[in-house]
Amino acid sequence: MAKNKKIVLTQDQLDWIAEHYLETPREEVCAKFGFSLSHLTKVVNQLGVHRPKYRYAKGVNNLQRLGYEREMERRKKVSAKMKELWRIERARARFGLDRQTRLHVIPQPQKKLTDRYYLRKRGYILDEENLIAYWTPETKRSYTLERKPRRYYKFAEYPDL
């Protein structure tokens, strides 16, 4: 089994790396000298040449950096991606599949509003989060609805205060 040979760079090669490392993609430098990215990192650390952490000065925002038109174009792209994510998550929720993102989606929001209106009309009291529908003695209870609760609500007797 052949062992890895130690790569020895000449002073001219080291000078070239020090001079061109910041402007040249790392993959091209590795291809030029025939070694891996990890070896290039070691060489660059020995030379003391580092890429800057920030391309732009601190405090410069996207509008200043890109200009108005490009920033608006970037925002439109981000907005389109988010709309697509929401559309996909709504579809997943509608078909009963698990979520793939952290977005909390109500599959049919209009249905929830309609149910809430119906429950209030019958005299149910909804909690602040609209998750539990409480009944009181004055409530026109729907036993069918309570036996087969909608996926949005749970039913309970109103606690005495």
ROSE-4610 file (N, C-alpha, C; in Angstrom, 1 decimal, always signed):
// ROSE-4610
residu = [M/M/M/A/A/A/K/K/K/N/N/N/K/K/K/K/K/K/I/I/I/V/V/V/L/L/L/T/T/T/Q/Q/Q/D/D/D/Q/Q/Q/L/L/L/D/D/D/W/W/W/I/I/I/A/A/A/E/E/E/H/H/H/Y/Y/Y/L/L/L/E/E/E/T/T/T/P/P/P/R/R/R/E/E/E/E/E/E/V/V/V/C/C/C/A/A/A/K/K/K/F/F/F/G/G/G/F/F/F/S/S/S/L/L/L/S/S/S/H/H/H/L/L/L/T/T/T/K/K/K/V/V/V/V/V/V/N/N/N/Q/Q/Q/L/L/L/G/G/G/V/V/V/H/H/H/R/R/R/P/P/P/K/K/K/Y/Y/Y/R/R/R/Y/Y/Y/A/A/A/K/K/K/G/G/G/V/V/V/N/N/N/N/N/N/L/L/L/Q/Q/Q/R/R/R/L/L/L/G/G/G/Y/Y/Y/E/E/E/R/R/R/E/E/E/M/M/M/E/E/E/R/R/R/R/R/R/K/K/K/K/K/K/V/V/V/S/S/S/A/A/A/K/K/K/M/M/M/K/K/K/E/E/E/L/L/L/W/W/W/R/R/R/I/I/I/E/E/E/R/R/R/A/A/A/R/R/R/A/A/A/R/R/R/F/F/F/G/G/G/L/L/L/D/D/D/R/R/R/Q/Q/Q/T/T/T/R/R/R/L/L/L/H/H/H/V/V/V/I/I/I/P/P/P/Q/Q/Q/P/P/P/Q/Q/Q/K/K/K/K/K/K/L/L/L/T/T/T/D/D/D/R/R/R/Y/Y/Y/Y/Y/Y/L/L/L/R/R/R/K/K/K/R/R/R/G/G/G/Y/Y/Y/I/I/I/L/L/L/D/D/D/E/E/E/E/E/E/N/N/N/L/L/L/I/I/I/A/A/A/Y/Y/Y/W/W/W/T/T/T/P/P/P/E/E/E/T/T/T/K/K/K/R/R/R/S/S/S/Y/Y/Y/T/T/T/L/L/L/E/E/E/R/R/R/K/K/K/P/P/P/R/R/R/R/R/R/Y/Y/Y/Y/Y/Y/K/K/K/F/F/F/A/A/A/E/E/E/Y/Y/Y/P/P/P/D/D/D/L/L/L]
num = [1/1/1/2/2/2/3/3/3/4/4/4/5/5/5/6/6/6/7/7/7/8/8/8/9/9/9/10/10/10/11/11/11/12/12/12/13/13/13/14/14/14/15/15/15/16/16/16/17/17/17/18/18/18/19/19/19/20/20/20/21/21/21/22/22/22/23/23/23/24/24/24/25/25/25/26/26/26/27/27/27/28/28/28/29/29/29/30/30/30/31/31/31/32/32/32/33/33/33/34/34/34/35/35/35/36/36/36/37/37/37/38/38/38/39/39/39/40/40/40/41/41/41/42/42/42/43/43/43/44/44/44/45/45/45/46/46/46/47/47/47/48/48/48/49/49/49/50/50/50/51/51/51/52/52/52/53/53/53/54/54/54/55/55/55/56/56/56/57/57/57/58/58/58/59/59/59/60/60/60/61/61/61/62/62/62/63/63/63/64/64/64/65/65/65/66/66/66/67/67/67/68/68/68/69/69/69/70/70/70/71/71/71/72/72/72/73/73/73/74/74/74/75/75/75/76/76/76/77/77/77/78/78/78/79/79/79/80/80/80/81/81/81/82/82/82/83/83/83/84/84/84/85/85/85/86/86/86/87/87/87/88/88/88/89/89/89/90/90/90/91/91/91/92/92/92/93/93/93/94/94/94/95/95/95/96/96/96/97/97/97/98/98/98/99/99/99/100/100/100/101/101/101/102/102/102/103/103/103/104/104/104/105/105/105/106/106/106/107/107/107/108/108/108/109/109/109/110/110/110/111/111/111/112/112/112/113/113/113/114/114/114/115/115/115/116/116/116/117/117/117/118/118/118/119/119/119/120/120/120/121/121/121/122/122/122/123/123/123/124/124/124/125/125/125/126/126/126/127/127/127/128/128/128/129/129/129/130/130/130/131/131/131/132/132/132/133/133/133/134/134/134/135/135/135/136/136/136/137/137/137/138/138/138/139/139/139/140/140/140/141/141/141/142/142/142/143/143/143/144/144/144/145/145/145/146/146/146/147/147/147/148/148/148/149/149/149/150/150/150/151/151/151/152/152/152/153/153/153/154/154/154/155/155/155/156/156/156/157/157/157/158/158/158/159/159/159/160/160/160/161/161/161]
x = [+0.8/+0.0/+0.9/+0.6/+1.4/+1.0/+1.9/+1.6/+1.5/+0.8/+0.7/+2.1/+2.4/+3.7/+3.5/+4.5/+4.5/+4.7/+3.8/+3.9/+4.8/+5.8/+6.8/+6.6/+6.3/+6.1/+7.3/+7.7/+8.8/+8.4/+9.4/+9.1/+8.3/+8.5/+7.8/+6.3/+6.0/+4.6/+4.0/+4.7/+4.2/+3.9/+4.8/+4.5/+3.3/+3.1/+2.0/+0.7/+0.7/-0.5/-0.8/+0.2/+0.0/-0.5/-0.1/-0.5/-1.9/-2.2/-3.5/-4.6/-4.4/-5.3/-6.6/-6.6/-7.8/-8.7/-8.1/-8.9/-9.3/-8.6/-8.8/-9.6/-10.6/-11.3/-10.4/-10.7/-9.8/-9.7/-10.8/-10.8/-9.7/-9.7/-8.7/-7.3/-7.0/-5.7/-5.3/-6.2/-5.9/-5.7/-6.4/-6.3/-4.9/-4.5/-3.2/-2.0/-2.1/-1.0/-1.2/-2.4/-2.6/-2.7/-3.4/-3.6/-5.0/-5.4/-6.7/-7.0/-8.3/-8.6/-8.1/-8.0/-7.5/-6.0/-5.3/-3.8/-3.7/-4.5/-4.4/-4.7/-5.6/-5.9/-4.7/-4.0/-2.8/-1.7/-1.5/-0.5/-0.9/-2.1/-2.6/-2.4/-2.7/-2.5/-1.1/-0.2/+1.3/+1.7/+1.1/+1.5/+0.9/-0.2/-0.9/-1.8/-2.2/-3.2/-4.6/-5.5/-6.9/-7.9/-8.9/-10.0/-10.8/-11.2/-11.9/-13.2/-13.6/-14.9/-16.0/-15.9/-17.0/-16.6/-17.4/-17.0/-17.3/-18.2/-18.6/-18.4/-18.3/-18.1/-19.3/-19.1/-20.2/-21.1/-22.4/-23.4/-23.9/-23.4/-23.9/-25.0/-26.2/-27.3/-27.4/-28.4/-28.5/-28.9/-29.7/-30.1/-28.9/-28.0/-26.8/-25.9/-25.8/-24.9/-25.3/-26.6/-27.1/-27.6/-28.2/-28.9/-30.4/-31.2/-32.7/-33.2/-32.9/-33.5/-33.2/-31.9/-31.5/-32.0/-32.1/-32.7/-34.2/-34.9/-36.3/-36.5/-35.6/-35.5/-35.3/-34.3/-34.0/-35.2/-35.9/-37.1/-38.2/-38.4/-39.4/-39.1/-37.8/-37.5/-37.7/-37.3/-37.6/-39.1/-39.8/-41.3/-41.9/-41.4/-42.0/-41.6/-40.4/-40.0/-40.9/-41.1/-42.0/-43.4/-43.9/-45.3/-45.4/-44.4/-44.3/-44.2/-43.4/-43.3/-44.7/-45.3/-46.6/-47.6/-47.6/-48.5/-48.3/-47.0/-46.7/-47.1/-46.9/-47.2/-48.7/-49.5/-51.0/-51.4/-50.8/-51.2/-50.9/-49.7/-49.4/-50.4/-50.8/-51.7/-53.1/-53.5/-54.8/-54.9/-53.8/-53.8/-53.4/-53.2/-52.9/-51.4/-50.5/-49.1/-48.4/-47.2/-46.5/-45.9/-45.6/-45.0/-43.5/-43.0/-41.6/-40.8/-41.6/-41.0/-41.6/-41.2/-41.7/-43.0/-43.4/-44.6/-45.8/-46.6/-47.9/-49.0/-49.5/-50.5/-51.8/-52.9/-54.3/-54.7/-55.1/-55.4/-56.5/-57.6/-58.7/-59.1/-58.4/-58.7/-60.1/-60.7/-62.1/-63.0/-62.7/-63.6/-63.5/-62.3/-62.2/-63.0/-63.0/-63.7/-65.2/-65.7/-67.1/-67.5/-66.7/-67.0/-67.0/-66.1/-66.1/-67.4/-67.8/-69.0/-70.2/-70.3/-71.4/-71.4/-70.3/-70.2/-70.6/-70.2/-70.6/-72.1/-72.6/-74.0/-74.9/-74.4/-75.1/-74.9/-73.9/-73.7/-72.5/-71.6/-70.4/-69.4/-68.6/-67.6/-66.3/-65.5/-64.2/-63.1/-62.1/-60.9/-60.2/-59.1/-58.4/-57.7/-57.2/-56.5/-57.5/-58.8/-59.8/-59.6/-59.2/-58.9/-60.0/-60.5/-61.5/-62.8/-63.9/-65.2/-65.9/-66.3/-66.9/-68.4/-69.2/-70.7/-71.1/-72.2/-72.8/-74.3/-75.0/-76.4/-77.3/-76.9/-77.7/-77.3/-76.2/-75.8/-76.7/-77.0/-77.8/-76.8/-76.6/-75.5/-75.9/-74.8/-74.9/-74.1/-74.9/-74.2/-73.5/-74.0/-73.4/-72.0/-72.0/-70.8/-69.8/-70.2/-69.4/-68.8/-69.6/-69.1/-68.1/-68.3/-67.3/-66.7/-65.8/-65.3/-64.5/-64.6/-63.8/-62.3/-61.5/-60.1/-59.5/-60.2/-59.8/-60.1/-61.2/-61.8/-61.9/-61.8/-62.2/-63.3/-64.2/-65.3/-65.2/-65.6/-65.6/-66.6/-67.0/-67.9/-67.2/-67.9/-67.3/-66.9/-65.7/-65.3/-66.0/-66.4/-67.0/-65.9/-66.2/-65.2/-65.4]
y = [-1.2/+0.0/+1.2/+2.1/+3.3/+4.4/+5.0/+6.1/+7.4/+8.3/+9.6/+10.3/+10.9/+11.6/+13.0/+13.4/+14.8/+15.8/+16.8/+17.8/+18.9/+19.1/+20.2/+21.3/+22.5/+23.6/+24.5/+25.0/+25.9/+27.2/+28.1/+29.4/+30.2/+30.0/+30.6/+30.2/+28.9/+28.5/+29.1/+29.2/+29.8/+31.3/+32.0/+33.4/+33.5/+32.6/+32.7/+32.5/+31.6/+31.3/+32.5/+33.1/+34.2/+35.4/+35.6/+36.7/+36.5/+35.3/+35.1/+34.4/+34.0/+33.2/+34.0/+35.2/+36.0/+36.2/+36.3/+36.5/+35.3/+34.2/+32.9/+32.0/+31.3/+30.3/+29.2/+28.7/+27.7/+26.4/+26.0/+24.8/+24.9/+26.1/+26.4/+26.3/+26.8/+26.8/+25.3/+24.5/+23.1/+22.4/+22.7/+22.0/+22.3/+23.6/+24.1/+23.3/+23.1/+22.5/+21.0/+20.5/+19.1/+18.6/+19.4/+18.9/+19.3/+18.8/+18.9/+20.3/+20.5/+21.7/+21.8/+20.7/+20.6/+21.0/+20.5/+20.8/+22.3/+22.8/+24.3/+25.1/+24.7/+25.4/+25.4/+24.3/+24.3/+25.2/+25.2/+26.1/+27.5/+27.9/+29.3/+29.7/+28.8/+29.2/+29.4/+28.6/+28.8/+30.2/+30.5/+31.8/+33.0/+32.8/+33.8/+34.7/+34.1/+34.7/+34.2/+35.1/+34.7/+35.5/+34.9/+35.6/+36.4/+37.6/+38.4/+37.8/+38.0/+37.4/+38.1/+39.5/+40.3/+40.9/+40.7/+41.4/+42.9/+43.3/+44.7/+45.2/+46.4/+47.0/+46.8/+46.7/+46.5/+47.7/+47.4/+48.5/+48.8/+48.2/+48.4/+47.4/+47.9/+47.0/+46.7/+45.8/+45.3/+46.4/+47.4/+48.4/+49.3/+49.6/+50.3/+49.5/+48.2/+47.3/+47.1/+46.7/+46.3/+47.4/+48.4/+49.4/+49.1/+50.1/+49.9/+48.8/+48.8/+47.9/+46.4/+46.2/+44.8/+44.3/+45.3/+44.9/+44.5/+45.3/+44.9/+43.6/+43.3/+42.1/+40.9/+41.1/+40.1/+39.8/+40.9/+40.7/+40.0/+40.3/+39.6/+38.1/+37.7/+36.3/+35.6/+36.3/+35.7/+35.6/+36.6/+36.5/+35.4/+35.2/+34.1/+32.7/+32.6/+31.3/+31.0/+32.1/+31.9/+31.5/+32.2/+31.9/+30.4/+30.0/+28.6/+27.6/+28.0/+27.1/+27.0/+28.2/+28.1/+27.3/+27.4/+26.7/+25.2/+24.8/+23.3/+22.8/+23.6/+23.2/+23.1/+24.1/+24.0/+22.7/+22.4/+21.1/+19.9/+19.9/+18.8/+18.6/+19.7/+19.7/+19.2/+19.7/+19.3/+17.8/+17.2/+15.8/+14.9/+15.6/+14.9/+14.4/+15.0/+14.6/+15.4/+14.9/+15.6/+16.9/+17.9/+19.1/+18.9/+19.6/+19.6/+20.8/+21.8/+23.1/+23.4/+24.5/+24.9/+25.8/+26.0/+26.8/+26.1/+26.8/+26.2/+26.6/+25.6/+25.9/+25.3/+26.1/+25.6/+25.3/+24.0/+23.6/+24.4/+24.7/+25.5/+26.5/+27.7/+28.7/+29.2/+29.3/+29.8/+28.9/+27.5/+26.6/+26.8/+27.1/+27.4/+28.6/+29.7/+30.9/+30.6/+29.8/+29.4/+28.6/+27.7/+26.9/+27.8/+28.7/+29.6/+30.4/+30.9/+31.7/+30.9/+29.7/+28.8/+28.4/+28.2/+27.8/+29.0/+30.2/+31.4/+31.6/+31.4/+31.6/+30.7/+29.5/+28.5/+28.7/+29.6/+30.0/+29.4/+28.7/+28.2/+29.3/+29.2/+30.2/+29.6/+30.4/+29.9/+30.6/+29.8/+30.3/+31.3/+31.9/+33.0/+32.4/+31.2/+30.6/+30.0/+30.0/+29.4/+27.9/+27.2/+25.8/+24.9/+25.5/+24.8/+25.6/+24.8/+25.4/+24.9/+25.9/+25.5/+25.7/+24.9/+25.0/+25.4/+26.1/+26.6/+26.0/+26.2/+25.8/+26.5/+27.7/+28.4/+28.0/+27.2/+26.9/+25.9/+26.2/+25.2/+24.2/+23.1/+22.1/+21.3/+21.0/+20.1/+18.8/+17.8/+16.5/+15.8/+15.9/+15.4/+16.0/+17.3/+18.1/+17.7/+17.6/+17.3/+15.9/+14.9/+13.6/+13.4/+14.2/+14.2/+15.6/+15.9/+17.3/+17.6/+18.8/+19.3/+19.2/+19.2/+19.0/+20.3/+21.4/+22.6/+22.8/+22.2/+22.5/+21.2/+21.4/+20.4/+21.0/+20.1/+20.6/+20.2/+21.2/+20.9/+21.8/+21.4/+22.2/+23.4/+24.5/+25.8/+25.7/+25.9/+25.7/+26.8/+26.5/+27.5/+28.3/+29.5/+30.5/+30.7]
z = [+0.0/+0.0/+0.0/-0.9/-1.1/+0.0/+0.6/+1.6/+0.8/+1.4/+0.8/+0.9/-0.3/-0.3/+0.2/+0.9/+1.5/+0.3/+0.3/-0.8/-0.4/-1.1/-0.8/-1.9/-1.4/-2.3/-2.4/-3.6/-3.7/-3.2/-3.0/-2.6/-3.6/-4.9/-5.9/-5.8/-5.6/-5.4/-4.2/-3.1/-1.9/-2.1/-2.8/-3.1/-4.0/-5.0/-5.9/-5.1/-4.2/-3.3/-2.5/-1.8/-1.0/-1.7/-3.0/-3.8/-4.4/-4.9/-5.6/-4.8/-3.6/-2.8/-2.6/-2.3/-2.0/-3.2/-4.4/-5.7/-6.4/-6.2/-6.9/-6.1/-6.7/-6.0/-5.5/-4.3/-3.7/-4.5/-5.2/-6.0/-7.1/-7.7/-8.8/-8.3/-7.1/-6.5/-6.2/-5.7/-5.4/-6.7/-7.8/-9.1/-9.7/-9.5/-10.1/-9.5/-8.1/-7.5/-7.1/-7.3/-7.2/-5.7/-4.9/-3.5/-3.1/-1.9/-1.4/-0.7/-0.4/+0.3/+1.7/+2.3/+3.7/+3.7/+2.7/+2.6/+2.3/+1.4/+1.1/+2.3/+3.1/+4.4/+5.3/+5.4/+6.2/+5.7/+4.3/+3.7/+3.9/+3.7/+3.9/+5.4/+6.3/+7.7/+8.0/+7.5/+7.7/+7.1/+5.9/+5.3/+6.0/+6.7/+7.4/+6.6/+5.4/+4.5/+4.8/+5.0/+5.4/+4.6/+4.2/+3.5/+4.6/+4.3/+5.3/+5.7/+6.9/+7.4/+6.8/+6.7/+6.2/+4.9/+3.9/+2.6/+2.6/+3.4/+3.5/+4.9/+5.0/+6.3/+7.2/+8.5/+9.4/+9.4/+9.5/+9.4/+8.1/+7.0/+5.7/+5.4/+5.1/+4.9/+3.4/+3.1/+1.8/+0.8/+1.2/+0.3/-0.1/+0.9/+0.6/-0.3/+0.0/-0.7/-2.1/-2.3/-3.6/-4.5/-3.8/-4.6/-4.5/-4.8/-4.7/-5.6/-6.9/-7.8/-7.4/-7.2/-6.9/-5.5/-4.6/-3.3/-3.4/-4.2/-4.5/-5.2/-6.2/-6.9/-5.9/-5.0/-4.0/-3.1/-2.7/-1.8/-2.5/-3.8/-4.6/-4.7/-4.8/-4.9/-3.6/-2.5/-1.1/-0.9/-1.3/-1.1/-1.9/-3.1/-4.0/-3.4/-2.8/-2.2/-1.0/-0.1/+1.0/+0.7/-0.4/-0.8/-1.2/-1.9/-2.4/-1.2/-0.2/+1.0/+1.7/+1.8/+2.5/+1.7/+0.4/-0.5/-0.3/-0.3/-0.1/+1.2/+2.3/+3.6/+3.8/+3.2/+3.2/+2.6/+1.4/+0.7/+1.6/+2.2/+3.1/+4.2/+4.8/+5.9/+5.4/+4.3/+3.7/+3.5/+3.1/+2.8/+4.0/+5.2/+6.4/+6.5/+5.8/+5.8/+6.9/+7.4/+8.4/+7.8/+8.7/+8.3/+8.0/+7.0/+6.7/+7.1/+7.5/+8.0/+9.4/+10.0/+11.2/+11.1/+9.9/+9.6/+10.2/+11.0/+11.5/+10.6/+9.9/+8.9/+9.3/+9.1/+9.3/+7.9/+7.6/+6.3/+5.6/+6.3/+5.7/+6.7/+6.7/+7.7/+7.6/+6.4/+6.3/+7.0/+7.0/+7.7/+9.2/+9.7/+11.1/+11.5/+10.7/+11.0/+11.0/+10.1/+10.0/+11.2/+11.6/+12.8/+14.1/+14.2/+15.3/+15.4/+14.3/+14.2/+14.6/+14.1/+14.4/+15.9/+16.5/+17.9/+18.8/+18.5/+19.3/+19.1/+17.9/+17.7/+18.6/+18.8/+19.6/+21.1/+21.5/+22.9/+23.5/+22.8/+23.3/+23.6/+24.6/+25.0/+24.5/+23.7/+23.2/+24.0/+24.3/+25.1/+24.2/+24.7/+24.0/+22.7/+22.8/+21.6/+20.7/+21.0/+20.2/+20.0/+21.0/+20.9/+21.7/+22.8/+23.6/+23.5/+23.3/+23.3/+24.6/+25.4/+26.7/+26.5/+27.2/+27.2/+28.6/+28.7/+29.9/+29.9/+31.0/+31.0/+29.9/+29.5/+28.5/+27.1/+26.9/+25.5/+24.9/+23.6/+22.8/+22.3/+23.0/+22.8/+21.5/+20.8/+19.7/+20.1/+20.5/+20.9/+19.8/+18.6/+17.4/+17.2/+17.3/+17.1/+18.2/+19.4/+20.5/+20.5/+20.0/+19.9/+18.8/+17.7/+16.6/+16.4/+17.4/+17.3/+16.1/+15.7/+14.5/+15.0/+14.0/+14.4/+15.1/+15.0/+15.6/+17.1/+17.5/+18.8/+19.7/+21.0/+22.0/+22.8/+23.4/+24.1/+25.5/+26.4/+27.9/+28.5/+29.8/+30.5/+31.1/+31.1/+31.6/+33.0/+33.4/+34.8/+35.7/+36.9/+37.8/+38.4/+38.5/+39.1/+40.5]
